[in-house]
Amino acid sequence: MTAPHLLRGRKGERIACLFLLKQGFDIIARRYRSSSGELDIIAYEGDTLVFIEVKTRSSAKFGEPWEFVDWQKQQILRRTAEAFIADHDLGQYAYRFDIVSVLGKQPTLFRNAF
């Protein structure tokens, strides 16, 4: 049986993917894992490679979802993105980090979040 917080996170990722597709993103990978960590969504927006962290919360009682992507998490995401770029020979692309904050069922995109 899967823990409730993991189910909520997966649901948030599905909501984020549908939202990003409607925004014109081309999703190329989900849940990429390396020894450095995990990337939730990897997509292209035009010619830019975008690494997207999805944070999901049922309420903002303890803060907005995006606030939980702290400096330490950002460093993990950077190292994992570098691994993805190296593994797939994508060094020629500009890239950035976005956050999709899902509060309840409402996604919000923060482009170039860090």
RASUL-V159273 format. One record per helix or strand. SS is the DSSP state (~ for helix, > for strand). FROM is the first residue (numbers start at 0). LEN is the number of residues. If there is no record, write none. Layout:
ss = <SS:SS>
from = <FROM:FROM>
len = <LEN:LEN>
This chain:
ss = <~:>:>:>:~:~:>:>>
from = <3:25:37:47:64:70:94:105>
len = <19:8:8:10:4:17:9:5>
